[in-house]
Amino acid sequence: MTIHSVPLNRPSLAPTLPTYDAKDLTGAIGQAHIVLGDQTYVLRITKSGKLILTK
């Protein structure tokens, strides 16, 4: 998995945010489960190259 850091333009916030390549997260099938607390979401890449996150 590739992780990048992107500098922010706001000095009051953390100097960098982690950045992930969506294709690394979703793999060959273009979908991944993302868990937040007790909820599971599906991240998918559409045919037109957009991202959709659903419950």
Phi and psi in degrees as a GROMACS rama.xvg file:
@    title "Ramachandran Plot"
@    xaxis  label "Phi"
@    yaxis  label "Psi"
@TYPE xy
-94.0691  129.334  THR-2
-120.105  128.937  ILE-3
-117.795  156.235  HIS-4
-112.797  133.565  SER-5
-116.435  121.796  VAL-6
-68.7456  143.733  PRO-7
-93.2943  154.795  LEU-8
-88.7994  -4.30764  ASN-9
-104.653  114.655  ARG-10
-67.6383  -21.0392  PRO-11
-76.6225  -16.2102  SER-12
-96.4349  172.75  LEU-13
-53.7317  145.379  ALA-14
-67.7944  -24.3177  PRO-15
-143.757  154.63  THR-16
-118.886  143.589  LEU-17
-67.721  140.687  PRO-18
-127.536  132.78  THR-19
-121.064  141.826  TYR-20
-77.5797  122.984  ASP-21
-59.5375  -33.8965  ALA-22
-68.7276  -32.017  LYS-23
-67.4209  -38.3105  ASP-24
-71.0509  -38.828  LEU-25
-94.276  -16.9432  THR-26
67.2285  -162.486  GLY-27
-65.0592  -27.4681  ALA-28
-86.0682  -10.202  ILE-29
75.3064  19.231  GLY-30
-140.549  149.485  GLN-31
-149.1  149.44  ALA-32
-90.4827  136.758  HIS-33
-123.445  127.028  ILE-34
-107.174  130.894  VAL-35
-131.376  108.162  LEU-36
64.3223  -124.645  GLY-37
-100.358  10.594  ASP-38
-104.817  139.627  GLN-39
-114.279  130.682  THR-40
-114.697  158.173  TYR-41
-114.03  123.739  VAL-42
-101.642  128.352  LEU-43
-139.65  151.516  ARG-44
-99.3159  126.696  ILE-45
-78.3475  169.895  THR-46
-60.9368  -29.0072  LYS-47
-88.2533  6.25295  SER-48
84.5627  17.7161  GLY-49
-98.2467  161.326  LYS-50
-103.33  139.393  LEU-51
-129.759  130.656  ILE-52
-116.766  119.991  LEU-53
-130.3  158.892  THR-54
